[in-house]
Amino acid sequence: MKQLYIVDYWVPFPQSEYGGVVNVIADDDSEAFELLAKEEQLNTDYTHLIMPNVIKAQRLNLSGEYQSGIIDAFIT
């Protein structure tokens, strides 16, 4: 079953002044990490901080058919 992960943005101040949130649909923590780590528009200098935030992320179970991927991002 797919889940919607609501992940706090992992890039620390001052590179990210106020943080942010990234919403991603994935089957599990590993897939969520992979999707976030390979996204070119997100700062990849802090890839080592992604997984702890994925683990702490709020998750919502999705019913129906959804494709894995990043669906929305608000970052500063």
C-alpha positions in Angstrom: 0.0 0.0 0.0 1.3 3.4 -0.9 1.8 6.1 1.7 1.9 9.9 1.6 5.0 11.0 3.5 5.1 14.6 4.8 8.8 15.1 5.2 10.4 18.1 7.0 13.1 19.7 4.7 16.5 18.5 5.9 18.7 21.3 4.9 19.8 23.3 8.0 19.9 27.1 8.5 21.4 29.3 6.9 21.2 27.3 3.6 17.5 26.9 4.2 16.3 29.9 6.1 12.9 28.6 7.3 13.0 25.0 6.3 10.1 23.5 4.5 8.2 20.4 3.8 8.3 17.9 0.9 5.3 15.6 0.2 6.2 12.3 -1.5 4.2 9.1 -2.3 6.2 5.9 -1.8 5.8 2.2 -0.9 8.2 2.4 2.1 11.0 4.5 3.7 13.6 3.2 1.3 11.7 4.3 -1.8 10.9 7.7 -0.2 14.6 8.2 0.5 15.6 7.2 -3.1 13.1 9.6 -4.6 14.2 12.5 -2.4 17.9 11.8 -2.8 17.8 11.8 -6.6 15.7 14.9 -7.0 18.0 17.5 -8.7 16.0 20.5 -7.6 16.6 19.7 -3.9 19.9 20.4 -2.2 21.9 17.2 -2.4 24.7 18.4 -0.1 22.8 17.1 2.9 21.7 13.7 1.6 22.8 12.0 4.8 20.1 14.0 6.7 17.2 12.8 4.5 16.6 9.3 6.0 16.2 10.5 9.6 13.5 12.9 8.4 11.8 10.2 6.3 11.7 8.0 9.4 10.2 10.8 11.5 7.7 11.9 8.7 4.0 11.8 9.2 2.5 9.1 7.0 -0.9 8.7 5.6 -2.1 5.5 4.0 -3.5 5.9 0.5 -6.3 3.9 -1.0 -6.4 3.5 -4.7 -3.7 3.5 -7.3 -1.0 6.2 -7.0 2.3 6.5 -8.7 5.4 7.0 -6.5 7.0 10.4 -6.7 7.4 13.8 -5.2 4.0 15.6 -5.4 4.7 18.9 -3.7 7.6 20.8 -2.1 7.6 24.0 -0.2 11.2 25.0 0.8 13.0 28.2 1.6 
